[in-house]
Amino acid sequence: MDAKTCLQKLQLVGTLSFATVDGNGAPQIRCVSAIHFDEESLYFFTARGKNFCRELLADGRVQILAYTKFNEMIRVSAKAVPAPDAEQSEKINVIFSEQPYLVNVYPDETRKIGIIFEVRDMEIEYFNLGVKPIFRESYALGGSKISPKGYFITDKCIGCGTCFESCPQGCIEGGERYRIRSEHCLHCGACYENCPAKAVERLG
């Protein structure tokens, strides 16, 4: 798995959930299918009068979520910015050609009320619940960075194995100091809650 494959999977899913925060700090979620992908970015269309557009212009931070039929979760954390003015008409026409239903929503020249946003620098999380043990990994595209998440075992570990016994995915390896295999970790916190030595710490 890699970042570009995740973008291809998002494209196959089609309709994606976009999360933003409004001016009062309340979460907002929309389903968006008016999307165009290239190798390292995605573009999406919305109307300038929508609250969605105002939230993006005011803040820009967005999370995009998809769940595939194979029990894969893909989450993109990024900042959406308006595409350059010189590209707006071109990208609108591309999206309308790829999503013919939009002609019914915005017929003829009414599509000019729309604006294209671009997401390029993105942190991508891939999480597959359809395999045993589960598999997760994070990727960065463009100028984005990967945010530390999950748990790790510090040198306070006494080697008792309580964390190993409590892990639902069996992703902890034994030894003088136990170790979490992060690519199989659920981030459930069972090891953190059960460690008698308080040797497990949360990342991020």
CYANA upper distance limits for C-alpha pairs under 8 A (distance plus 0.5 A):
  1 MET  CA      5 THR  CA      6.79
  1 MET  CA      6 CYS  CA      7.86
  2 ASP  CA      6 CYS  CA      6.89
  2 ASP  CA    139 TYR  CA      7.39
  3 ALA  CA      7 LEU  CA      6.98
  3 ALA  CA    124 ILE  CA      7.24
  3 ALA  CA    139 TYR  CA      6.16
  3 ALA  CA    140 ALA  CA      7.60
  3 ALA  CA    141 LEU  CA      7.51
  4 LYS  CA      8 GLN  CA      6.85
  4 LYS  CA     39 GLU  CA      7.10
  4 LYS  CA     40 GLU  CA      7.33
  5 THR  CA      9 LYS  CA      6.75
  6 CYS  CA     10 LEU  CA      6.75
  6 CYS  CA     74 ILE  CA      7.47
  6 CYS  CA    124 ILE  CA      8.23
  6 CYS  CA    126 TYR  CA      7.79
  7 LEU  CA     11 GLN  CA      6.78
  7 LEU  CA     37 PHE  CA      8.16
  7 LEU  CA     39 GLU  CA      8.32
  7 LEU  CA     40 GLU  CA      8.38
  8 GLN  CA     12 LEU  CA      6.90
  9 LYS  CA     13 VAL  CA      6.80
  9 LYS  CA     68 THR  CA      8.35
 10 LEU  CA     14 GLY  CA      6.95
 10 LEU  CA     16 LEU  CA      8.04
 10 LEU  CA     66 ALA  CA      7.07
 10 LEU  CA     74 ILE  CA      8.03
 11 GLN  CA     37 PHE  CA      7.50
 13 VAL  CA     66 ALA  CA      7.47
 13 VAL  CA     67 TYR  CA      8.09
 13 VAL  CA     68 THR  CA      6.91
 14 GLY  CA     33 SER  CA      6.32
 14 GLY  CA     35 ILE  CA      8.47
 15 THR  CA     31 CYS  CA      6.74
 15 THR  CA     32 VAL  CA      5.95
 15 THR  CA     33 SER  CA      4.85
 15 THR  CA     66 ALA  CA      8.37
 16 LEU  CA     31 CYS  CA      5.96
 16 LEU  CA     32 VAL  CA      5.87
 16 LEU  CA     33 SER  CA      6.85
 16 LEU  CA     64 ILE  CA      7.03
 16 LEU  CA     65 LEU  CA      6.43
 16 LEU  CA     66 ALA  CA      6.02
 17 SER  CA     29 ILE  CA      6.94
 17 SER  CA     30 ARG  CA      6.03
 17 SER  CA     31 CYS  CA      4.97
 17 SER  CA     32 VAL  CA      6.80
 17 SER  CA     64 ILE  CA      6.04
 17 SER  CA     65 LEU  CA      5.63
 17 SER  CA     66 ALA  CA      7.09
 18 PHE  CA     29 ILE  CA      5.94
 18 PHE  CA     30 ARG  CA      5.66
 18 PHE  CA     31 CYS  CA      6.67
 18 PHE  CA     32 VAL  CA      7.43
 18 PHE  CA     62 VAL  CA      7.13
 18 PHE  CA     63 GLN  CA      6.24
 18 PHE  CA     64 ILE  CA      5.10
 18 PHE  CA     65 LEU  CA      7.10
 19 ALA  CA     27 PRO  CA      7.43
 19 ALA  CA     28 GLN  CA      6.06
 19 ALA  CA     29 ILE  CA      4.88
 19 ALA  CA     30 ARG  CA      7.08
 19 ALA  CA     62 VAL  CA      6.13
 19 ALA  CA     63 GLN  CA      5.60
 19 ALA  CA     64 ILE  CA      6.87
 20 THR  CA     27 PRO  CA      6.45
 20 THR  CA     28 GLN  CA      5.72
 20 THR  CA     29 ILE  CA      6.94
 20 THR  CA     52 PHE  CA      8.21
 20 THR  CA     55 GLU  CA      7.42
 20 THR  CA     56 LEU  CA      7.93
 20 THR  CA     61 ARG  CA      7.15
 20 THR  CA     62 VAL  CA      5.71
 20 THR  CA     63 GLN  CA      7.40
 21 VAL  CA     25 GLY  CA      6.01
 21 VAL  CA     26 ALA  CA      5.99
 21 VAL  CA     27 PRO  CA      5.09
 21 VAL  CA     28 GLN  CA      6.19
 21 VAL  CA     55 GLU  CA      7.29
 22 ASP  CA     26 ALA  CA      5.98
 22 ASP  CA     27 PRO  CA      6.98
 22 ASP  CA     28 GLN  CA      7.24
 22 ASP  CA     55 GLU  CA      6.22
 23 GLY  CA     55 GLU  CA      7.70
 32 VAL  CA     44 PHE  CA      8.38
 33 SER  CA     44 PHE  CA      8.46
 33 SER  CA     99 GLN  CA      8.39
 34 ALA  CA     44 PHE  CA      6.07
 34 ALA  CA     45 PHE  CA      6.03
 34 ALA  CA     46 THR  CA      8.32
 34 ALA  CA     95 ILE  CA      6.69
 34 ALA  CA     96 PHE  CA      8.15
 34 ALA  CA     99 GLN  CA      7.03
 34 ALA  CA    102 LEU  CA      8.24
 35 ILE  CA     42 LEU  CA      7.38
 35 ILE  CA     43 TYR  CA      6.04
 35 ILE  CA     44 PHE  CA      4.80
 35 ILE  CA     45 PHE  CA      7.11
 35 ILE  CA     95 ILE  CA      6.75
 36 HIS  CA     42 LEU  CA      6.19
 36 HIS  CA     43 TYR  CA      5.57
 36 HIS  CA     44 PHE  CA      6.78
 36 HIS  CA     91 LYS  CA      8.47
 36 HIS  CA     94 VAL  CA      7.96
 36 HIS  CA     95 ILE  CA      6.33
 36 HIS  CA     98 GLU  CA      8.28
 37 PHE  CA     41 SER  CA      6.60
 37 PHE  CA     42 LEU  CA      4.91
 37 PHE  CA     43 TYR  CA      6.82
 38 ASP  CA     42 LEU  CA      6.68
 40 GLU  CA    120 ARG  CA      6.97
 40 GLU  CA    141 LEU  CA      7.51
 40 GLU  CA    142 GLY  CA      8.22
 41 SER  CA    118 GLU  CA      7.60
 41 SER  CA    119 VAL  CA      6.12
 41 SER  CA    120 ARG  CA      4.97
 41 SER  CA    121 ASP  CA      8.23
 42 LEU  CA    118 GLU  CA      6.43
 42 LEU  CA    119 VAL  CA      5.86
 42 LEU  CA    120 ARG  CA      7.19
 43 TYR  CA     83 ALA  CA      8.47
 43 TYR  CA     91 LYS  CA      8.26
 43 TYR  CA    116 ILE  CA      6.93
 43 TYR  CA    117 PHE  CA      6.06
 43 TYR  CA    118 GLU  CA      5.02
 43 TYR  CA    119 VAL  CA      6.78
 44 PHE  CA     95 ILE  CA      8.28
 44 PHE  CA    116 ILE  CA      6.03
 44 PHE  CA    117 PHE  CA      5.94
 44 PHE  CA    118 GLU  CA      7.20
 45 PHE  CA     92 ILE  CA      7.52
 45 PHE  CA     95 ILE  CA      8.08
 45 PHE  CA    114 GLY  CA      6.90
 45 PHE  CA    115 ILE  CA      6.24
 45 PHE  CA    116 ILE  CA      5.19
 45 PHE  CA    117 PHE  CA      7.02
 46 THR  CA     50 LYS  CA      7.92
 46 THR  CA     52 PHE  CA      8.19
 46 THR  CA     53 CYS  CA      7.14
 46 THR  CA    114 GLY  CA      5.88
 46 THR  CA    115 ILE  CA      6.18
 46 THR  CA    116 ILE  CA      7.24
 47 ALA  CA     53 CYS  CA      7.27
 47 ALA  CA    113 ILE  CA      6.04
 47 ALA  CA    114 GLY  CA      4.54
 47 ALA  CA    115 ILE  CA      6.42
 48 ARG  CA     53 CYS  CA      6.13
 48 ARG  CA     54 ARG  CA      7.87
 48 ARG  CA    113 ILE  CA      6.58
 48 ARG  CA    114 GLY  CA      6.12
 48 ARG  CA    115 ILE  CA      6.56
 49 GLY  CA     53 CYS  CA      7.40
 49 GLY  CA     54 ARG  CA      8.02
 49 GLY  CA    113 ILE  CA      8.33
 50 LYS  CA     54 ARG  CA      7.12
 51 ASN  CA     55 GLU  CA      6.59
 52 PHE  CA     56 LEU  CA      6.82
 53 CYS  CA     57 LEU  CA      6.66
 54 ARG  CA     58 ALA  CA      6.53
 55 GLU  CA     59 ASP  CA      6.54
 55 GLU  CA     60 GLY  CA      7.43
 56 LEU  CA     60 GLY  CA      4.66
 56 LEU  CA     61 ARG  CA      7.34
 56 LEU  CA     62 VAL  CA      8.17
 56 LEU  CA     80 ALA  CA      7.19
 56 LEU  CA     81 VAL  CA      8.02
 57 LEU  CA     81 VAL  CA      7.91
 57 LEU  CA     82 PRO  CA      8.45
 60 GLY  CA     79 LYS  CA      5.51
 60 GLY  CA     80 ALA  CA      5.50
 60 GLY  CA     81 VAL  CA      6.87
 61 ARG  CA     77 SER  CA      8.13
 61 ARG  CA     78 ALA  CA      6.42
 61 ARG  CA     79 LYS  CA      4.90
 61 ARG  CA     80 ALA  CA      6.82
 62 VAL  CA     77 SER  CA      6.59
 62 VAL  CA     78 ALA  CA      6.11
 62 VAL  CA     79 LYS  CA      6.31
 62 VAL  CA     80 ALA  CA      7.12
 63 GLN  CA     75 ARG  CA      7.33
 63 GLN  CA     76 VAL  CA      5.95
 63 GLN  CA     77 SER  CA      5.09
 63 GLN  CA     78 ALA  CA      6.92
 64 ILE  CA     75 ARG  CA      6.09
 64 ILE  CA     76 VAL  CA      5.43
 64 ILE  CA     77 SER  CA      7.11
 65 LEU  CA     73 MET  CA      7.80
 65 LEU  CA     74 ILE  CA      6.33
 65 LEU  CA     75 ARG  CA      5.07
 65 LEU  CA     76 VAL  CA      6.98
 66 ALA  CA     73 MET  CA      6.34
 66 ALA  CA     74 ILE  CA      5.82
 66 ALA  CA     75 ARG  CA      7.08
 67 TYR  CA     71 ASN  CA      6.98
 67 TYR  CA     72 GLU  CA      6.06
 67 TYR  CA     73 MET  CA      5.09
 67 TYR  CA     74 ILE  CA      6.96
 68 THR  CA     72 GLU  CA      5.68
 68 THR  CA     73 MET  CA      7.13
 70 PHE  CA    128 ASN  CA      8.47
 70 PHE  CA    130 GLY  CA      6.74
 71 ASN  CA    128 ASN  CA      6.53
 71 ASN  CA    129 LEU  CA      5.90
 71 ASN  CA    130 GLY  CA      5.61
 72 GLU  CA    126 TYR  CA      7.65
 72 GLU  CA    127 PHE  CA      6.14
 72 GLU  CA    128 ASN  CA      4.81
 72 GLU  CA    129 LEU  CA      6.58
 72 GLU  CA    130 GLY  CA      7.39
 73 MET  CA    125 GLU  CA      8.38
 73 MET  CA    126 TYR  CA      6.42
 73 MET  CA    127 PHE  CA      5.48
 73 MET  CA    128 ASN  CA      6.74
 73 MET  CA    129 LEU  CA      8.37
 74 ILE  CA    124 ILE  CA      7.46
 74 ILE  CA    125 GLU  CA      6.14
 74 ILE  CA    126 TYR  CA      5.26
 74 ILE  CA    127 PHE  CA      6.88
 75 ARG  CA    124 ILE  CA      6.19
 75 ARG  CA    125 GLU  CA      5.61
 75 ARG  CA    126 TYR  CA      7.23
 76 VAL  CA    122 MET  CA      6.78
 76 VAL  CA    123 GLU  CA      6.14
 76 VAL  CA    124 ILE  CA      5.07
 76 VAL  CA    125 GLU  CA      6.97
 77 SER  CA    122 MET  CA      6.21
 77 SER  CA    123 GLU  CA      5.66
 77 SER  CA    124 ILE  CA      7.00
 78 ALA  CA    119 VAL  CA      7.17
 78 ALA  CA    120 ARG  CA      8.16
 78 ALA  CA    121 ASP  CA      6.70
 78 ALA  CA    122 MET  CA      5.08
 78 ALA  CA    123 GLU  CA      6.87
 78 ALA  CA    144 SER  CA      8.35
 79 LYS  CA    119 VAL  CA      6.80
 79 LYS  CA    120 ARG  CA      8.42
 79 LYS  CA    121 ASP  CA      7.65
 79 LYS  CA    122 MET  CA      7.92
 80 ALA  CA    117 PHE  CA      6.44
 80 ALA  CA    118 GLU  CA      6.01
 80 ALA  CA    119 VAL  CA      5.33
 80 ALA  CA    120 ARG  CA      8.28
 81 VAL  CA    117 PHE  CA      5.80
 81 VAL  CA    118 GLU  CA      5.88
 81 VAL  CA    119 VAL  CA      7.20
 82 PRO  CA    115 ILE  CA      7.72
 82 PRO  CA    116 ILE  CA      6.40
 82 PRO  CA    117 PHE  CA      4.74
 82 PRO  CA    118 GLU  CA      6.41
 83 ALA  CA     87 GLU  CA      6.94
 83 ALA  CA     88 GLN  CA      6.80
 83 ALA  CA    116 ILE  CA      6.26
 83 ALA  CA    117 PHE  CA      5.75
 83 ALA  CA    118 GLU  CA      5.82
 84 PRO  CA     88 GLN  CA      7.00
 87 GLU  CA     91 LYS  CA      6.52
 88 GLN  CA     92 ILE  CA      6.61
 88 GLN  CA    115 ILE  CA      7.44
 88 GLN  CA    116 ILE  CA      6.51
 89 SER  CA     93 ASN  CA      6.72
 90 GLU  CA     94 VAL  CA      6.78
 91 LYS  CA     95 ILE  CA      6.65
 91 LYS  CA    116 ILE  CA      7.49
 92 ILE  CA     96 PHE  CA      6.65
 92 ILE  CA    111 ARG  CA      8.34
 92 ILE  CA    114 GLY  CA      8.32
 92 ILE  CA    115 ILE  CA      8.26
 92 ILE  CA    116 ILE  CA      7.24
 93 ASN  CA     97 SER  CA      6.60
 94 VAL  CA     98 GLU  CA      6.74
 95 ILE  CA     99 GLN  CA      6.45
 96 PHE  CA    100 PRO  CA      6.25
 96 PHE  CA    101 TYR  CA      8.38
 96 PHE  CA    102 LEU  CA      6.42
 96 PHE  CA    103 VAL  CA      7.30
100 PRO  CA    104 ASN  CA      8.40
101 TYR  CA    105 VAL  CA      7.42
102 LEU  CA    106 TYR  CA      6.42
102 LEU  CA    107 PRO  CA      8.14
103 VAL  CA    107 PRO  CA      5.27
103 VAL  CA    108 ASP  CA      7.67
106 TYR  CA    110 THR  CA      5.79
106 TYR  CA    111 ARG  CA      5.59
107 PRO  CA    111 ARG  CA      7.17
120 ARG  CA    141 LEU  CA      7.69
120 ARG  CA    142 GLY  CA      6.87
121 ASP  CA    140 ALA  CA      8.13
121 ASP  CA    141 LEU  CA      5.93
121 ASP  CA    142 GLY  CA      4.97
121 ASP  CA    143 GLY  CA      5.76
121 ASP  CA    144 SER  CA      5.54
122 MET  CA    140 ALA  CA      6.46
122 MET  CA    141 LEU  CA      5.74
122 MET  CA    142 GLY  CA      7.23
122 MET  CA    143 GLY  CA      8.09
122 MET  CA    144 SER  CA      5.81
122 MET  CA    145 LYS  CA      8.36
123 GLU  CA    138 SER  CA      7.62
123 GLU  CA    139 TYR  CA      6.38
123 GLU  CA    140 ALA  CA      5.18
123 GLU  CA    141 LEU  CA      6.93
123 GLU  CA    144 SER  CA      6.40
123 GLU  CA    145 LYS  CA      6.90
123 GLU  CA    146 ILE  CA      6.52
124 ILE  CA    138 SER  CA      6.06
124 ILE  CA    139 TYR  CA      5.61
124 ILE  CA    140 ALA  CA      6.71
124 ILE  CA    141 LEU  CA      8.35
125 GLU  CA    136 ARG  CA      7.78
125 GLU  CA    137 GLU  CA      6.48
125 GLU  CA    138 SER  CA      4.94
125 GLU  CA    139 TYR  CA      7.02
126 TYR  CA    136 ARG  CA      5.89
126 TYR  CA    137 GLU  CA      5.86
126 TYR  CA    138 SER  CA      6.64
127 PHE  CA    134 ILE  CA      8.00
127 PHE  CA    135 PHE  CA      6.35
127 PHE  CA    136 ARG  CA      4.79
127 PHE  CA    137 GLU  CA      7.23
128 ASN  CA    134 ILE  CA      6.23
128 ASN  CA    135 PHE  CA      5.64
128 ASN  CA    136 ARG  CA      6.69
129 LEU  CA    134 ILE  CA      5.65
129 LEU  CA    135 PHE  CA      7.47
130 GLY  CA    134 ILE  CA      7.35
131 VAL  CA    135 PHE  CA      7.50
132 LYS  CA    169 GLN  CA      8.24
133 PRO  CA    169 GLN  CA      6.25
133 PRO  CA    170 GLY  CA      8.07
133 PRO  CA    171 CYS  CA      8.09
133 PRO  CA    184 HIS  CA      6.47
134 ILE  CA    169 GLN  CA      7.73
134 ILE  CA    183 GLU  CA      8.44
134 ILE  CA    184 HIS  CA      5.71
134 ILE  CA    185 CYS  CA      7.79
134 ILE  CA    186 LEU  CA      7.94
135 PHE  CA    183 GLU  CA      5.97
135 PHE  CA    184 HIS  CA      5.28
135 PHE  CA    185 CYS  CA      7.99
136 ARG  CA    182 SER  CA      8.22
136 ARG  CA    183 GLU  CA      5.45
136 ARG  CA    184 HIS  CA      6.63
136 ARG  CA    185 CYS  CA      7.87
137 GLU  CA    183 GLU  CA      6.41
138 SER  CA    146 ILE  CA      7.19
139 TYR  CA    146 ILE  CA      7.11
140 ALA  CA    144 SER  CA      5.93
140 ALA  CA    145 LYS  CA      6.10
140 ALA  CA    146 ILE  CA      6.50
141 LEU  CA    145 LYS  CA      8.47
147 SER  CA    204 GLY  CA      7.66
148 PRO  CA    203 LEU  CA      6.09
148 PRO  CA    204 GLY  CA      5.76
149 LYS  CA    187 HIS  CA      8.40
149 LYS  CA    202 ARG  CA      7.89
149 LYS  CA    203 LEU  CA      5.31
149 LYS  CA    204 GLY  CA      5.78
150 GLY  CA    182 SER  CA      8.02
150 GLY  CA    185 CYS  CA      7.99
150 GLY  CA    186 LEU  CA      8.48
150 GLY  CA    187 HIS  CA      5.45
150 GLY  CA    202 ARG  CA      6.43
150 GLY  CA    203 LEU  CA      5.79
150 GLY  CA    204 GLY  CA      8.01
151 TYR  CA    180 ILE  CA      8.11
151 TYR  CA    182 SER  CA      8.48
151 TYR  CA    187 HIS  CA      7.37
151 TYR  CA    189 GLY  CA      7.95
151 TYR  CA    192 TYR  CA      8.04
151 TYR  CA    200 VAL  CA      7.11
151 TYR  CA    201 GLU  CA      6.08
151 TYR  CA    202 ARG  CA      4.93
151 TYR  CA    203 LEU  CA      5.85
152 PHE  CA    179 ARG  CA      7.72
152 PHE  CA    180 ILE  CA      6.72
152 PHE  CA    200 VAL  CA      6.18
152 PHE  CA    201 GLU  CA      6.09
152 PHE  CA    202 ARG  CA      7.09
152 PHE  CA    203 LEU  CA      7.60
153 ILE  CA    157 CYS  CA      7.25
153 ILE  CA    177 ARG  CA      8.29
153 ILE  CA    178 TYR  CA      7.21
153 ILE  CA    179 ARG  CA      6.62
153 ILE  CA    180 ILE  CA      7.50
153 ILE  CA    199 ALA  CA      6.16
153 ILE  CA    200 VAL  CA      4.99
153 ILE  CA    201 GLU  CA      6.87
154 THR  CA    199 ALA  CA      5.77
154 THR  CA    200 VAL  CA      6.60
154 THR  CA    201 GLU  CA      7.61
155 ASP  CA    177 ARG  CA      7.37
155 ASP  CA    199 ALA  CA      7.46
156 LYS  CA    197 ALA  CA      7.17
156 LYS  CA    198 LYS  CA      7.84
156 LYS  CA    199 ALA  CA      5.30
157 CYS  CA    177 ARG  CA      6.11
157 CYS  CA    178 TYR  CA      7.42
157 CYS  CA    197 ALA  CA      7.04
157 CYS  CA    198 LYS  CA      8.45
157 CYS  CA    199 ALA  CA      5.64
157 CYS  CA    200 VAL  CA      8.40
158 ILE  CA    176 GLU  CA      7.98
158 ILE  CA    177 ARG  CA      7.45
158 ILE  CA    197 ALA  CA      7.41
159 GLY  CA    174 GLY  CA      8.03
159 GLY  CA    175 GLY  CA      7.24
159 GLY  CA    176 GLU  CA      6.00
159 GLY  CA    177 ARG  CA      6.14
159 GLY  CA    178 TYR  CA      6.84
161 GLY  CA    165 GLU  CA      6.87
161 GLY  CA    174 GLY  CA      7.56
161 GLY  CA    178 TYR  CA      8.05
162 THR  CA    166 SER  CA      6.75
162 THR  CA    191 CYS  CA      8.02
162 THR  CA    194 ASN  CA      7.28
162 THR  CA    195 CYS  CA      6.68
162 THR  CA    196 PRO  CA      8.25
163 CYS  CA    167 CYS  CA      6.65
163 CYS  CA    172 ILE  CA      7.78
163 CYS  CA    190 ALA  CA      7.81
163 CYS  CA    191 CYS  CA      4.95
163 CYS  CA    192 TYR  CA      8.16
163 CYS  CA    194 ASN  CA      7.01
163 CYS  CA    195 CYS  CA      6.46
164 PHE  CA    170 GLY  CA      7.04
164 PHE  CA    171 CYS  CA      8.14
164 PHE  CA    172 ILE  CA      5.85
164 PHE  CA    173 GLU  CA      7.64
164 PHE  CA    174 GLY  CA      7.92
164 PHE  CA    191 CYS  CA      7.97
165 GLU  CA    170 GLY  CA      8.26
166 SER  CA    190 ALA  CA      6.53
166 SER  CA    191 CYS  CA      6.71
166 SER  CA    194 ASN  CA      7.74
167 CYS  CA    171 CYS  CA      7.30
167 CYS  CA    172 ILE  CA      7.65
167 CYS  CA    190 ALA  CA      6.63
167 CYS  CA    191 CYS  CA      6.80
169 GLN  CA    184 HIS  CA      7.62
169 GLN  CA    185 CYS  CA      7.53
169 GLN  CA    186 LEU  CA      7.91
171 CYS  CA    180 ILE  CA      6.47
171 CYS  CA    181 ARG  CA      5.85
171 CYS  CA    182 SER  CA      8.11
171 CYS  CA    184 HIS  CA      6.22
171 CYS  CA    185 CYS  CA      6.62
172 ILE  CA    178 TYR  CA      7.24
172 ILE  CA    179 ARG  CA      6.02
172 ILE  CA    180 ILE  CA      4.97
172 ILE  CA    181 ARG  CA      6.48
173 GLU  CA    178 TYR  CA      6.12
173 GLU  CA    179 ARG  CA      5.67
173 GLU  CA    180 ILE  CA      6.88
173 GLU  CA    181 ARG  CA      7.82
174 GLY  CA    178 TYR  CA      5.27
174 GLY  CA    179 ARG  CA      7.25
175 GLY  CA    179 ARG  CA      8.35
180 ILE  CA    185 CYS  CA      7.82
181 ARG  CA    185 CYS  CA      6.98
189 GLY  CA    193 GLU  CA      6.66
190 ALA  CA    194 ASN  CA      6.59
191 CYS  CA    195 CYS  CA      6.34
191 CYS  CA    200 VAL  CA      7.32
192 TYR  CA    198 LYS  CA      7.76
192 TYR  CA    199 ALA  CA      8.32
192 TYR  CA    200 VAL  CA      5.58
192 TYR  CA    201 GLU  CA      7.20
192 TYR  CA    202 ARG  CA      8.21
195 CYS  CA    199 ALA  CA      7.04
195 CYS  CA    200 VAL  CA      7.28
